[in-house]
Amino acid sequence: MLVAVALAACAGVVAGTMALNGDSGDGAAGAADAVVTVFNAEAECRESERDSCRLGLARDPYARYESGNVVTRVRHGDRLVVECTVPDGWSVTAEDDRSSGRWYRVRRAGEAAWLPAVRLAPGANPVIGRCTGRARTR
C-alpha cells in the first residue's frame, strides 16, 4: 500500500513538472509553438516559382544538409509552425554567408521536418523551447 502511494505521488510530481515546464512529453520543452516565415537569401528567388528556388526541410538536423536528407521543400514567404529547436545541429551557411547550427522542428502538411535557422530572415529569433532527446524526424 505504501509503495502504491509513493508511486502515485512520484507520477504526480513528474506530471506537474512537465506541465510547469511546458513539456508535453513529445520531445519539445519550453514555450508554446511559434510561427516563422521562410526567408530565401537569394533576392532573385524570393518571387520566383522555379523549383531551383525552393529551400529544403531536412529529416535530421545532425546529418549533412544535402538532397538525401531533404524530405520536402518550401518557398520564400511560406509560414511554418515551429515546435522546438536544437542549437547544435549540422552547421549550414546561407547564400548571404550567414552560418548557424541552430535548427527548428516545423510542421508542414502534418509532417515534422527541420528548418535551418539561416532560412529565417536575418535577426529572426523565435522564442521556442529546446527539443529534448535525439532530435531526428522519422
N, CA, C and O atoms as CSV, one atom per row, in Angstrom:
chain,resi,resn,atom,element,x,y,z
A,1,MET,N,N,0.827,-1.189,0.000
A,1,MET,CA,C,0.000,0.000,0.000
A,1,MET,C,C,0.877,1.260,0.000
A,1,MET,O,O,0.626,2.199,-0.756
A,2,LEU,N,N,1.888,1.269,0.841
A,2,LEU,CA,C,2.778,2.420,0.933
A,2,LEU,C,C,3.528,2.642,-0.383
A,2,LEU,O,O,3.750,3.784,-0.786
A,3,VAL,N,N,3.918,1.552,-1.052
A,3,VAL,CA,C,4.598,1.650,-2.342
A,3,VAL,C,C,3.678,2.270,-3.385
A,3,VAL,O,O,4.121,3.110,-4.168
A,4,ALA,N,N,2.419,1.879,-3.413
A,4,ALA,CA,C,1.453,2.419,-4.379
A,4,ALA,C,C,1.263,3.916,-4.164
A,4,ALA,O,O,1.188,4.673,-5.132
A,5,VAL,N,N,1.186,4.343,-2.935
A,5,VAL,CA,C,1.041,5.770,-2.621
A,5,VAL,C,C,2.283,6.537,-3.073
A,5,VAL,O,O,2.169,7.624,-3.638
A,6,ALA,N,N,3.453,5.981,-2.828
A,6,ALA,CA,C,4.703,6.632,-3.235
A,6,ALA,C,C,4.786,6.746,-4.757
A,6,ALA,O,O,5.180,7.790,-5.277
A,7,LEU,N,N,4.423,5.699,-5.463
A,7,LEU,CA,C,4.433,5.737,-6.939
A,7,LEU,C,C,3.449,6.770,-7.473
A,7,LEU,O,O,3.769,7.502,-8.410
A,8,ALA,N,N,2.271,6.836,-6.896
A,8,ALA,CA,C,1.274,7.819,-7.321
A,8,ALA,C,C,1.782,9.237,-7.083
A,8,ALA,O,O,1.586,10.122,-7.917
A,9,ALA,N,N,2.436,9.449,-5.943
A,9,ALA,CA,C,2.993,10.774,-5.638
A,9,ALA,C,C,4.078,11.145,-6.635
A,9,ALA,O,O,4.130,12.285,-7.098
A,10,CYS,N,N,4.948,10.194,-6.974
A,10,CYS,CA,C,6.009,10.450,-7.956
A,10,CYS,C,C,5.426,10.784,-9.316
A,10,CYS,O,O,5.901,11.702,-9.985
A,11,ALA,N,N,4.410,10.056,-9.729
A,11,ALA,CA,C,3.770,10.318,-11.020
A,11,ALA,C,C,3.175,11.717,-11.047
A,11,ALA,O,O,3.253,12.412,-12.060
A,12,GLY,N,N,2.583,12.128,-9.935
A,12,GLY,CA,C,2.015,13.472,-9.852
A,12,GLY,C,C,3.068,14.549,-9.953
A,12,GLY,O,O,2.866,15.562,-10.622
A,13,VAL,N,N,4.199,14.336,-9.288
A,13,VAL,CA,C,5.298,15.303,-9.346
A,13,VAL,C,C,5.839,15.412,-10.772
A,13,VAL,O,O,6.072,16.519,-11.257
A,14,VAL,N,N,6.040,14.283,-11.446
A,14,VAL,CA,C,6.542,14.292,-12.830
A,14,VAL,C,C,5.568,15.021,-13.742
A,14,VAL,O,O,5.980,15.867,-14.536
A,15,ALA,N,N,4.271,14.699,-13.639
A,15,ALA,CA,C,3.272,15.350,-14.495
A,15,ALA,C,C,3.224,16.845,-14.226
A,15,ALA,O,O,3.131,17.642,-15.159
A,16,GLY,N,N,3.286,17.231,-12.955
A,16,GLY,CA,C,3.265,18.653,-12.618
A,16,GLY,C,C,4.494,19.386,-13.133
A,16,GLY,O,O,4.389,20.506,-13.634
A,17,THR,N,N,5.644,18.765,-13.013
A,17,THR,CA,C,6.883,19.372,-13.516
A,17,THR,C,C,6.826,19.558,-15.021
A,17,THR,O,O,7.221,20.605,-15.536
A,18,MET,N,N,6.330,18.533,-15.740
A,18,MET,CA,C,6.223,18.641,-17.196
A,18,MET,C,C,5.274,19.768,-17.570
A,18,MET,O,O,5.558,20.523,-18.500
A,19,ALA,N,N,4.158,19.900,-16.872
A,19,ALA,CA,C,3.196,20.960,-17.180
A,19,ALA,C,C,3.805,22.333,-16.916
A,19,ALA,O,O,3.644,23.246,-17.725
A,20,LEU,N,N,4.505,22.487,-15.790
A,20,LEU,CA,C,5.128,23.773,-15.478
A,20,LEU,C,C,6.210,24.143,-16.474
A,20,LEU,O,O,6.402,25.320,-16.778
A,21,ASN,N,N,6.922,23.141,-16.987
A,21,ASN,CA,C,7.994,23.394,-17.946
A,21,ASN,C,C,7.496,23.475,-19.374
A,21,ASN,O,O,8.289,23.736,-20.279
A,22,GLY,N,N,6.227,23.264,-19.605
A,22,GLY,CA,C,5.707,23.319,-20.958
A,22,GLY,C,C,6.055,22.084,-21.762
A,22,GLY,O,O,5.982,22.120,-22.990
A,23,ASP,N,N,6.435,20.985,-21.111
A,23,ASP,CA,C,6.831,19.764,-21.807
A,23,ASP,C,C,5.649,18.823,-21.878
A,23,ASP,O,O,5.143,18.375,-20.850
A,24,SER,N,N,5.207,18.520,-23.086
A,24,SER,CA,C,4.066,17.639,-23.283
A,24,SER,C,C,4.488,16.186,-23.363
A,24,SER,O,O,3.640,15.305,-23.505
A,25,GLY,N,N,5.806,15.914,-23.273
A,25,GLY,CA,C,6.290,14.555,-23.363
A,25,GLY,C,C,6.559,14.119,-24.784
A,25,GLY,O,O,6.938,12.970,-25.014
A,26,ASP,N,N,6.372,15.017,-25.753
A,26,ASP,CA,C,6.561,14.654,-27.165
A,26,ASP,C,C,7.925,15.056,-27.698
A,26,ASP,O,O,8.148,15.034,-28.908
A,27,GLY,N,N,8.833,15.422,-26.814
A,27,GLY,CA,C,10.168,15.789,-27.257
A,27,GLY,C,C,10.394,17.286,-27.312
A,27,GLY,O,O,11.517,17.719,-27.572
A,28,ALA,N,N,9.371,18.092,-27.076
A,28,ALA,CA,C,9.515,19.541,-27.106
A,28,ALA,C,C,9.337,20.075,-25.696
A,28,ALA,O,O,8.448,19.633,-24.967
A,29,ALA,N,N,10.172,21.016,-25.312
A,29,ALA,CA,C,10.057,21.610,-23.991
A,29,ALA,C,C,10.117,23.120,-24.114
A,29,ALA,O,O,10.819,23.648,-24.976
A,30,GLY,N,N,9.386,23.816,-23.259
A,30,GLY,CA,C,9.503,25.261,-23.202
A,30,GLY,C,C,8.274,25.973,-23.681
A,30,GLY,O,O,7.153,25.550,-23.399
A,31,ALA,N,N,8.471,27.057,-24.408
A,31,ALA,CA,C,7.390,27.933,-24.828
A,31,ALA,C,C,6.446,27.237,-25.799
A,31,ALA,O,O,6.758,26.181,-26.350
A,32,ALA,N,N,5.295,27.850,-25.991
A,32,ALA,CA,C,4.314,27.322,-26.936
A,32,ALA,C,C,4.856,27.427,-28.362
A,32,ALA,O,O,5.818,28.148,-28.629
A,33,ASP,N,N,4.214,26.692,-29.269
A,33,ASP,CA,C,4.623,26.739,-30.674
A,33,ASP,C,C,4.631,28.184,-31.190
A,33,ASP,O,O,3.851,29.022,-30.737
A,34,ALA,N,N,5.511,28.453,-32.130
A,34,ALA,CA,C,5.617,29.756,-32.766
A,34,ALA,C,C,5.411,29.574,-34.266
A,34,ALA,O,O,5.486,28.457,-34.776
A,35,VAL,N,N,5.154,30.658,-34.960
A,35,VAL,CA,C,5.042,30.623,-36.413
A,35,VAL,C,C,6.190,31.453,-36.979
A,35,VAL,O,O,6.437,32.573,-36.533
A,36,VAL,N,N,6.893,30.888,-37.973
A,36,VAL,CA,C,8.000,31.595,-38.619
A,36,VAL,C,C,7.719,31.707,-40.106
A,36,VAL,O,O,6.917,30.959,-40.665
A,37,THR,N,N,8.391,32.651,-40.729
A,37,THR,CA,C,8.284,32.854,-42.170
A,37,THR,C,C,9.614,32.493,-42.809
A,37,THR,O,O,10.667,32.971,-42.386
A,38,VAL,N,N,9.561,31.646,-43.832
A,38,VAL,CA,C,10.758,31.215,-44.549
A,38,VAL,C,C,11.361,32.397,-45.299
A,38,VAL,O,O,10.645,33.185,-45.917
A,39,PHE,N,N,12.680,32.511,-45.237
A,39,PHE,CA,C,13.406,33.594,-45.915
A,39,PHE,C,C,14.438,32.986,-46.854
A,39,PHE,O,O,15.248,32.157,-46.441
A,40,ASN,N,N,14.407,33.400,-48.126
A,40,ASN,CA,C,15.401,32.970,-49.102
A,40,ASN,C,C,16.404,34.098,-49.272
A,40,ASN,O,O,16.037,35.200,-49.681
A,41,ALA,N,N,17.665,33.833,-48.962
A,41,ALA,CA,C,18.716,34.848,-49.039
A,41,ALA,C,C,18.975,35.310,-50.465
A,41,ALA,O,O,19.520,36.395,-50.669
A,42,GLU,N,N,18.592,34.505,-51.461
A,42,GLU,CA,C,18.777,34.888,-52.865
A,42,GLU,C,C,17.608,35.752,-53.313
A,42,GLU,O,O,16.498,35.253,-53.502
A,43,ALA,N,N,17.857,37.054,-53.482
A,43,ALA,CA,C,16.792,38.003,-53.811
A,43,ALA,C,C,16.015,37.597,-55.059
A,43,ALA,O,O,14.795,37.755,-55.097
A,44,GLU,N,N,16.703,37.071,-56.091
A,44,GLU,CA,C,16.011,36.699,-57.331
A,44,GLU,C,C,15.081,35.507,-57.147
A,44,GLU,O,O,14.222,35.263,-57.994
A,45,CYS,N,N,15.233,34.773,-56.075
A,45,CYS,CA,C,14.378,33.607,-55.808
A,45,CYS,C,C,13.149,33.946,-54.960
A,45,CYS,O,O,12.245,33.120,-54.835
A,46,ARG,N,N,13.104,35.110,-54.396
A,46,ARG,CA,C,12.003,35.441,-53.484
A,46,ARG,C,C,10.644,35.474,-54.171
A,46,ARG,O,O,9.631,35.155,-53.548
A,47,GLU,N,N,10.608,35.847,-55.418
A,47,GLU,CA,C,9.339,35.900,-56.158
A,47,GLU,C,C,9.249,34.836,-57.241
A,47,GLU,O,O,8.251,34.767,-57.957
A,48,SER,N,N,10.266,34.013,-57.369
A,48,SER,CA,C,10.334,33.021,-58.438
A,48,SER,C,C,9.565,31.748,-58.090
A,48,SER,O,O,9.510,31.337,-56.931
A,49,GLU,N,N,8.979,31.141,-59.106
A,49,GLU,CA,C,8.293,29.855,-58.964
A,49,GLU,C,C,9.190,28.688,-59.385
A,49,GLU,O,O,8.760,27.535,-59.347
A,50,ARG,N,N,10.437,28.979,-59.789
A,50,ARG,CA,C,11.351,27.917,-60.217
A,50,ARG,C,C,11.584,26.912,-59.101
A,50,ARG,O,O,11.727,27.288,-57.938
A,51,ASP,N,N,11.620,25.634,-59.459
A,51,ASP,CA,C,11.911,24.596,-58.468
A,51,ASP,C,C,13.273,24.802,-57.821
A,51,ASP,O,O,13.456,24.475,-56.649
A,52,SER,N,N,14.220,25.334,-58.561
A,52,SER,CA,C,15.565,25.540,-58.028
A,52,SER,C,C,15.594,26.611,-56.934
A,52,SER,O,O,16.601,26.753,-56.241
A,53,CYS,N,N,14.515,27.358,-56.772
A,53,CYS,CA,C,14.434,28.390,-55.738
A,53,CYS,C,C,13.763,27.895,-54.463
A,53,CYS,O,O,13.640,28.645,-53.495
A,54,ARG,N,N,13.337,26.658,-54.455
A,54,ARG,CA,C,12.721,26.097,-53.254
A,54,ARG,C,C,13.817,25.673,-52.275
A,54,ARG,O,O,14.893,25.241,-52.688
A,55,LEU,N,N,13.539,25.799,-50.986
A,55,LEU,CA,C,14.500,25.509,-49.930
A,55,LEU,C,C,14.119,24.212,-49.222
A,55,LEU,O,O,12.937,23.947,-49.003
A,56,GLY,N,N,15.111,23.407,-48.864
A,56,GLY,CA,C,14.864,22.098,-48.281
A,56,GLY,C,C,14.594,22.105,-46.791
A,56,GLY,O,O,15.201,22.859,-46.030
A,57,LEU,N,N,13.661,21.241,-46.389
A,57,LEU,CA,C,13.462,20.897,-44.986
A,57,LEU,C,C,14.073,19.517,-44.793
A,57,LEU,O,O,13.857,18.617,-45.604
A,58,ALA,N,N,14.827,19.355,-43.731
A,58,ALA,CA,C,15.602,18.134,-43.523
A,58,ALA,C,C,14.887,17.104,-42.652
A,58,ALA,O,O,13.958,17.426,-41.911
A,59,ARG,N,N,15.339,15.874,-42.761
A,59,ARG,CA,C,14.880,14.764,-41.927
A,59,ARG,C,C,15.621,14.775,-40.586
A,59,ARG,O,O,15.033,14.490,-39.543
A,60,ASP,N,N,16.919,15.106,-40.622
A,60,ASP,CA,C,17.770,15.009,-39.435
A,60,ASP,C,C,18.652,16.258,-39.343
A,60,ASP,O,O,19.465,16.503,-40.235
A,61,PRO,N,N,18.501,17.053,-38.273
A,61,PRO,CA,C,19.298,18.278,-38.152
A,61,PRO,C,C,20.774,18.032,-37.854
A,61,PRO,O,O,21.585,18.955,-37.922
A,62,TYR,N,N,21.125,16.783,-37.523
A,62,TYR,CA,C,22.518,16.455,-37.207
A,62,TYR,C,C,23.251,15.824,-38.389
A,62,TYR,O,O,24.450,15.558,-38.308
A,63,ALA,N,N,22.538,15.586,-39.477
A,63,ALA,CA,C,23.141,14.984,-40.668
A,63,ALA,C,C,23.471,16.076,-41.687
A,63,ALA,O,O,22.931,17.180,-41.628
A,64,ARG,N,N,24.357,15.752,-42.609
A,64,ARG,CA,C,24.729,16.697,-43.668
A,64,ARG,C,C,23.468,17.206,-44.371
A,64,ARG,O,O,22.575,16.428,-44.709
A,65,TYR,N,N,23.412,18.516,-44.584
A,65,TYR,CA,C,22.263,19.160,-45.237
A,65,TYR,C,C,22.450,19.038,-46.744
A,65,TYR,O,O,23.008,19.927,-47.387
A,66,GLU,N,N,21.974,17.926,-47.299
A,66,GLU,CA,C,22.086,17.646,-48.733
A,66,GLU,C,C,20.817,16.945,-49.194
A,66,GLU,O,O,19.947,16.645,-48.377
A,67,SER,N,N,20.699,16.681,-50.482
A,67,SER,CA,C,19.454,16.161,-51.053
A,67,SER,C,C,18.957,14.880,-50.392
A,67,SER,O,O,17.746,14.699,-50.264
A,68,GLY,N,N,19.845,13.987,-49.968
A,68,GLY,CA,C,19.422,12.748,-49.327
A,68,GLY,C,C,18.793,12.950,-47.956
A,68,GLY,O,O,18.144,12.046,-47.429
A,69,ASN,N,N,18.979,14.126,-47.378
A,69,ASN,CA,C,18.426,14.453,-46.070
A,69,ASN,C,C,17.229,15.393,-46.176
A,69,ASN,O,O,16.656,15.770,-45.154
A,70,VAL,N,N,16.843,15.777,-47.381
A,70,VAL,CA,C,15.717,16.691,-47.584
A,70,VAL,C,C,14.441,15.879,-47.782
A,70,VAL,O,O,14.383,14.996,-48.638
A,71,VAL,N,N,13.408,16.188,-46.976
A,71,VAL,CA,C,12.142,15.451,-47.058
A,71,VAL,C,C,11.057,16.219,-47.800
A,71,VAL,O,O,10.135,15.609,-48.342
A,72,THR,N,N,11.147,17.534,-47.835
A,72,THR,CA,C,10.203,18.372,-48.567
A,72,THR,C,C,10.846,19.734,-48.784
A,72,THR,O,O,11.919,20.016,-48.249
A,73,ARG,N,N,10.196,20.560,-49.556
A,73,ARG,CA,C,10.754,21.883,-49.869
A,73,ARG,C,C,9.726,22.969,-49.610
A,73,ARG,O,O,8.518,22.731,-49.646
A,74,VAL,N,N,10.234,24.176,-49.346
A,74,VAL,CA,C,9.395,25.340,-49.068
A,74,VAL,C,C,9.868,26.513,-49.919
A,74,VAL,O,O,10.942,26.473,-50.519
A,75,ARG,N,N,9.058,27.541,-49.959
A,75,ARG,CA,C,9.388,28.756,-50.717
A,75,ARG,C,C,9.500,29.958,-49.783
A,75,ARG,O,O,8.986,29.946,-48.664
A,76,HIS,N,N,10.169,30.972,-50.257
A,76,HIS,CA,C,10.263,32.244,-49.550
A,76,HIS,C,C,8.843,32.715,-49.214
A,76,HIS,O,O,7.959,32.717,-50.071
A,77,GLY,N,N,8.644,33.105,-47.978
A,77,GLY,CA,C,7.346,33.617,-47.549
A,77,GLY,C,C,6.413,32.564,-46.959
A,77,GLY,O,O,5.409,32.916,-46.341
A,78,ASP,N,N,6.723,31.277,-47.135
A,78,ASP,CA,C,5.892,30.243,-46.505
A,78,ASP,C,C,5.944,30.420,-44.994
A,78,ASP,O,O,6.986,30.753,-44.430
A,79,ARG,N,N,4.808,30.192,-44.352
A,79,ARG,CA,C,4.733,30.277,-42.891
A,79,ARG,C,C,4.631,28.868,-42.328
A,79,ARG,O,O,3.831,28.055,-42.792
A,80,LEU,N,N,5.459,28.588,-41.314
A,80,LEU,CA,C,5.544,27.259,-40.724
A,80,LEU,C,C,5.389,27.332,-39.206
A,80,LEU,O,O,5.844,28.285,-38.573
A,81,VAL,N,N,4.748,26.328,-38.636
A,81,VAL,CA,C,4.638,26.226,-37.182
A,81,VAL,C,C,5.899,25.551,-36.657
A,81,VAL,O,O,6.268,24.467,-37.108
A,82,VAL,N,N,6.553,26.199,-35.701
A,82,VAL,CA,C,7.773,25.682,-35.082
A,82,VAL,C,C,7.404,25.061,-33.746
A,82,VAL,O,O,6.705,25.668,-32.936
A,83,GLU,N,N,7.888,23.831,-33.526
A,83,GLU,CA,C,7.602,23.122,-32.277
A,83,GLU,C,C,8.709,23.286,-31.238
A,83,GLU,O,O,8.439,23.472,-30.051
A,84,CYS,N,N,9.961,23.215,-31.700
A,84,CYS,CA,C,11.094,23.305,-30.782
A,84,CYS,C,C,12.365,23.525,-31.596
A,84,CYS,O,O,12.333,23.553,-32.826
A,85,THR,N,N,13.479,23.681,-30.895
A,85,THR,CA,C,14.739,23.982,-31.574
A,85,THR,C,C,15.886,23.147,-31.003
A,85,THR,O,O,15.839,22.703,-29.856
A,86,VAL,N,N,16.913,22.943,-31.824
A,86,VAL,CA,C,18.191,22.396,-31.354
A,86,VAL,C,C,19.275,23.402,-31.772
A,86,VAL,O,O,19.272,23.875,-32.908
A,87,PRO,N,N,20.195,23.728,-30.861
A,87,PRO,CA,C,21.218,24.724,-31.161
A,87,PRO,C,C,22.490,24.150,-31.767
A,87,PRO,O,O,23.357,24.899,-32.216
A,88,ASP,N,N,22.607,22.827,-31.782
A,88,ASP,CA,C,23.891,22.200,-32.092
A,88,ASP,C,C,23.823,21.199,-33.242
A,88,ASP,O,O,24.519,20.184,-33.229
A,89,GLY,N,N,22.985,21.486,-34.232
A,89,GLY,CA,C,22.882,20.595,-35.390
A,89,GLY,C,C,23.984,20.859,-36.405
A,89,GLY,O,O,24.946,21.576,-36.128
A,90,TRP,N,N,23.830,20.270,-37.577
A,90,TRP,CA,C,24.774,20.446,-38.684
A,90,TRP,C,C,24.830,21.933,-39.030
A,90,TRP,O,O,23.781,22.555,-39.199
A,91,SER,N,N,25.999,22.508,-39.138
A,91,SER,CA,C,26.138,23.927,-39.463
A,91,SER,C,C,25.836,24.158,-40.942
A,91,SER,O,O,26.368,23.478,-41.819
A,92,VAL,N,N,24.972,25.133,-41.189
A,92,VAL,CA,C,24.543,25.470,-42.549
A,92,VAL,C,C,24.933,26.913,-42.835
A,92,VAL,O,O,24.796,27.780,-41.972
A,93,THR,N,N,25.422,27.170,-44.050
A,93,THR,CA,C,25.738,28.523,-44.494
A,93,THR,C,C,24.785,28.903,-45.605
A,93,THR,O,O,24.663,28.188,-46.600
A,94,ALA,N,N,24.104,30.034,-45.436
A,94,ALA,CA,C,23.168,30.524,-46.447
A,94,ALA,C,C,23.922,31.256,-47.551
A,94,ALA,O,O,25.120,31.519,-47.440
A,95,GLU,N,N,23.207,31.572,-48.600
A,95,GLU,CA,C,23.791,32.249,-49.762
A,95,GLU,C,C,24.304,33.650,-49.424
A,95,GLU,O,O,25.125,34.197,-50.160
A,96,ASP,N,N,23.827,34.241,-48.309
A,96,ASP,CA,C,24.317,35.553,-47.877
A,96,ASP,C,C,25.435,35.427,-46.831
A,96,ASP,O,O,25.769,36.401,-46.157
A,97,ASP,N,N,26.011,34.222,-46.699
A,97,ASP,CA,C,27.142,33.912,-45.819
A,97,ASP,C,C,26.819,33.853,-44.328
A,97,ASP,O,O,27.738,33.762,-43.514
A,98,ARG,N,N,25.534,33.902,-43.943
A,98,ARG,CA,C,25.184,33.656,-42.539
A,98,ARG,C,C,25.307,32.168,-42.288
A,98,ARG,O,O,24.900,31.357,-43.121
A,99,SER,N,N,25.874,31.798,-41.130
A,99,SER,CA,C,26.032,30.388,-40.763
A,99,SER,C,C,25.413,30.137,-39.406
A,99,SER,O,O,25.405,31.012,-38.540
A,100,SER,N,N,24.887,28.918,-39.225
A,100,SER,CA,C,24.322,28.543,-37.940
A,100,SER,C,C,24.153,27.032,-37.863
A,100,SER,O,O,23.933,26.366,-38.874
A,101,GLY,N,N,24.259,26.503,-36.651
A,101,GLY,CA,C,23.957,25.100,-36.382
A,101,GLY,C,C,22.597,24.944,-35.722
A,101,GLY,O,O,22.212,23.838,-35.342
A,102,ARG,N,N,21.862,26.051,-35.584
A,102,ARG,CA,C,20.527,26.015,-34.978
A,102,ARG,C,C,19.509,25.544,-36.021
A,102,ARG,O,O,19.520,25.985,-37.170
A,103,TRP,N,N,18.640,24.646,-35.593
A,103,TRP,CA,C,17.570,24.114,-36.444
A,103,TRP,C,C,16.254,24.193,-35.688
A,103,TRP,O,O,16.226,24.130,-34.459
A,104,TYR,N,N,15.160,24.333,-36.436
A,104,TYR,CA,C,13.826,24.375,-35.863
A,104,TYR,C,C,12.997,23.207,-36.395
A,104,TYR,O,O,12.936,22.982,-37.604
A,105,ARG,N,N,12.360,22.465,-35.486
A,105,ARG,CA,C,11.449,21.408,-35.926
A,105,ARG,C,C,10.124,22.075,-36.264
A,105,ARG,O,O,9.507,22.731,-35.425
A,106,VAL,N,N,9.699,21.892,-37.516
A,106,VAL,CA,C,8.500,22.538,-38.026
A,106,VAL,C,C,7.486,21.498,-38.490
A,106,VAL,O,O,7.817,20.327,-38.675
A,107,ARG,N,N,6.265,21.940,-38.671
A,107,ARG,CA,C,5.197,21.097,-39.213
A,107,ARG,C,C,4.801,21.645,-40.576
A,107,ARG,O,O,4.602,22.846,-40.754
A,108,ARG,N,N,4.692,20.729,-41.531
A,108,ARG,CA,C,4.235,21.090,-42.883
A,108,ARG,C,C,3.337,19.952,-43.337
A,108,ARG,O,O,3.774,18.804,-43.426
A,109,ALA,N,N,2.085,20.271,-43.622
A,109,ALA,CA,C,1.098,19.266,-44.037
A,109,ALA,C,C,1.039,18.126,-43.020
A,109,ALA,O,O,0.915,16.959,-43.391
A,110,GLY,N,N,1.130,18.474,-41.736
A,110,GLY,CA,C,1.022,17.484,-40.679
A,110,GLY,C,C,2.276,16.674,-40.413
A,110,GLY,O,O,2.297,15.868,-39.482
A,111,GLU,N,N,3.314,16.865,-41.198
A,111,GLU,CA,C,4.561,16.111,-41.045
A,111,GLU,C,C,5.631,16.998,-40.405
A,111,GLU,O,O,5.711,18.195,-40.684
A,112,ALA,N,N,6.446,16.396,-39.547
A,112,ALA,CA,C,7.552,17.127,-38.933
A,112,ALA,C,C,8.777,17.074,-39.836
A,112,ALA,O,O,9.044,16.058,-40.478
A,113,ALA,N,N,9.514,18.170,-39.879
A,113,ALA,CA,C,10.773,18.270,-40.622
A,113,ALA,C,C,11.592,19.362,-39.939
A,113,ALA,O,O,11.130,19.975,-38.977
A,114,TRP,N,N,12.800,19.603,-40.430
A,114,TRP,CA,C,13.717,20.552,-39.796
A,114,TRP,C,C,14.096,21.681,-40.745
A,114,TRP,O,O,14.482,21.444,-41.890
A,115,LEU,N,N,13.980,22.909,-40.254
A,115,LEU,CA,C,14.341,24.124,-40.994
A,115,LEU,C,C,15.598,24.716,-40.358
A,115,LEU,O,O,15.609,24.992,-39.159
A,116,PRO,N,N,16.675,24.918,-41.161
A,116,PRO,CA,C,17.869,25.554,-40.579
A,116,PRO,C,C,17.592,27.031,-40.283
A,116,PRO,O,O,16.864,27.692,-41.024
A,117,ALA,N,N,18.170,27.535,-39.213
A,117,ALA,CA,C,17.935,28.919,-38.791
A,117,ALA,C,C,18.303,29.929,-39.870
A,117,ALA,O,O,17.717,31.010,-39.919
A,118,VAL,N,N,19.263,29.601,-40.739
A,118,VAL,CA,C,19.658,30.546,-41.785
A,118,VAL,C,C,18.567,30.711,-42.841
A,118,VAL,O,O,18.696,31.551,-43.732
A,119,ARG,N,N,17.501,29.925,-42.754
A,119,ARG,CA,C,16.364,30.059,-43.677
A,119,ARG,C,C,15.269,30.939,-43.087
A,119,ARG,O,O,14.149,30.978,-43.596
A,120,LEU,N,N,15.609,31.656,-41.989
A,120,LEU,CA,C,14.741,32.693,-41.435
A,120,LEU,C,C,15.380,34.036,-41.750
A,120,LEU,O,O,16.584,34.105,-41.996
A,121,ALA,N,N,14.595,35.100,-41.745
A,121,ALA,CA,C,15.122,36.434,-42.025
A,121,ALA,C,C,16.239,36.779,-41.046
A,121,ALA,O,O,16.184,36.386,-39.880
A,122,PRO,N,N,17.255,37.512,-41.509
A,122,PRO,CA,C,18.330,37.928,-40.601
A,122,PRO,C,C,17.741,38.604,-39.362
A,122,PRO,O,O,16.892,39.488,-39.470
A,123,GLY,N,N,18.196,38.183,-38.205
A,123,GLY,CA,C,17.717,38.745,-36.949
A,123,GLY,C,C,16.505,38.038,-36.366
A,123,GLY,O,O,16.170,38.270,-35.205
A,124,ALA,N,N,15.836,37.181,-37.133
A,124,ALA,CA,C,14.676,36.456,-36.607
A,124,ALA,C,C,15.151,35.449,-35.571
A,124,ALA,O,O,16.106,34.709,-35.810
A,125,ASN,N,N,14.497,35.419,-34.440
A,125,ASN,CA,C,14.872,34.509,-33.359
A,125,ASN,C,C,13.618,34.159,-32.566
A,125,ASN,O,O,13.374,34.732,-31.505
A,126,PRO,N,N,12.813,33.211,-33.082
A,126,PRO,CA,C,11.567,32.882,-32.388
A,126,PRO,C,C,11.830,32.329,-30.994
A,126,PRO,O,O,12.785,31.584,-30.776
A,127,VAL,N,N,10.967,32.706,-30.054
A,127,VAL,CA,C,11.077,32.205,-28.687
A,127,VAL,C,C,10.378,30.860,-28.659
A,127,VAL,O,O,9.152,30.779,-28.742
A,128,ILE,N,N,11.166,29.813,-28.543
A,128,ILE,CA,C,10.641,28.450,-28.608
A,128,ILE,C,C,11.516,27.554,-27.731
A,128,ILE,O,O,12.709,27.813,-27.573
A,129,GLY,N,N,10.945,26.532,-27.179
A,129,GLY,CA,C,11.682,25.626,-26.303
A,129,GLY,C,C,12.654,24.736,-27.058
A,129,GLY,O,O,12.544,24.539,-28.269
A,130,ARG,N,N,13.595,24.213,-26.318
A,130,ARG,CA,C,14.587,23.290,-26.880
A,130,ARG,C,C,13.969,21.895,-27.012
A,130,ARG,O,O,13.238,21.448,-26.129
A,131,CYS,N,N,14.264,21.223,-28.106
A,131,CYS,CA,C,13.817,19.847,-28.299
A,131,CYS,C,C,14.575,18.969,-27.318
A,131,CYS,O,O,15.740,19.224,-27.015
A,132,THR,N,N,13.909,17.936,-26.824
A,132,THR,CA,C,14.553,17.011,-25.911
A,132,THR,C,C,14.774,15.683,-26.608
A,132,THR,O,O,14.094,15.371,-27.585
A,133,GLY,N,N,15.716,14.903,-26.114
A,133,GLY,CA,C,16.003,13.607,-26.732
A,133,GLY,C,C,16.734,13.781,-28.047
A,133,GLY,O,O,17.088,14.898,-28.423
A,134,ARG,N,N,16.959,12.694,-28.741
A,134,ARG,CA,C,17.591,12.727,-30.076
A,134,ARG,C,C,16.601,13.329,-31.037
A,134,ARG,O,O,15.483,12.829,-31.164
A,135,ALA,N,N,16.977,14.385,-31.713
A,135,ALA,CA,C,16.071,15.213,-32.477
A,135,ALA,C,C,15.880,14.784,-33.929
A,135,ALA,O,O,15.729,15.638,-34.802
A,136,ARG,N,N,15.883,13.505,-34.202
A,136,ARG,CA,C,15.706,13.034,-35.562
A,136,ARG,C,C,14.221,12.898,-35.880
A,136,ARG,O,O,13.447,12.427,-35.048
A,137,THR,N,N,13.825,13.306,-37.078
A,137,THR,CA,C,12.453,13.143,-37.542
A,137,THR,C,C,12.410,11.920,-38.429
A,137,THR,O,O,13.210,11.794,-39.356
A,138,ARG,N,N,11.497,11.030,-38.160
A,138,ARG,CA,C,11.408,9.789,-38.943
A,138,ARG,C,C,10.722,10.015,-40.251
A,138,ARG,O,O,10.562,9.079,-41.034
